[in-house]
Amino acid sequence: MDDKLIKQIRDLRDVQGRDGNWNYDPYMQGLYNGLEFALSIMEKREPQFRNAPDQWLADLNLTAVLAELVETEST
């Protein structure tokens, strides 16, 4: 297997694995797990899949979160 290709897939997986990407919604989790699966095949190891978080970031009420942050900072 081409080491450059493996590094490119690893880099893609690492970016997708950042907080705010993989845990945004189920599609993004699936994208991460798919990249992890492909990389694990190339590296001949067991994949380390991510389970769904307790809450998807896409489901957060951003207005309420921002209001809470503003309130916390002003006190």
ChimeraX attribute file (.defattr): number of C-alpha atoms within 10 A of each C-alpha:
attribute: neighborCount
match mode: 1-to-1
recipient: residues
	/A:1	7
	/A:2	7
	/A:3	10
	/A:4	9
	/A:5	12
	/A:6	16
	/A:7	12
	/A:8	12
	/A:9	16
	/A:10	17
	/A:11	13
	/A:12	15
	/A:13	21
	/A:14	14
	/A:15	12
	/A:16	20
	/A:17	20
	/A:18	11
	/A:19	10
	/A:20	13
	/A:21	16
	/A:22	25
	/A:23	24
	/A:24	18
	/A:25	17
	/A:26	15
	/A:27	12
	/A:28	16
	/A:29	21
	/A:30	17
	/A:31	16
	/A:32	23
	/A:33	21
	/A:34	15
	/A:35	20
	/A:36	24
	/A:37	18
	/A:38	16
	/A:39	22
	/A:40	16
	/A:41	11
	/A:42	15
	/A:43	13
	/A:44	9
	/A:45	10
	/A:46	11
	/A:47	16
	/A:48	10
	/A:49	14
	/A:50	14
	/A:51	11
	/A:52	14
	/A:53	13
	/A:54	7
	/A:55	11
	/A:56	15
	/A:57	16
	/A:58	12
	/A:59	9
	/A:60	11
	/A:61	9
	/A:62	11
	/A:63	9
	/A:64	10
	/A:65	11
	/A:66	11
	/A:67	11
	/A:68	12
	/A:69	11
	/A:70	11
	/A:71	10
	/A:72	9
	/A:73	8
	/A:74	7
	/A:75	5
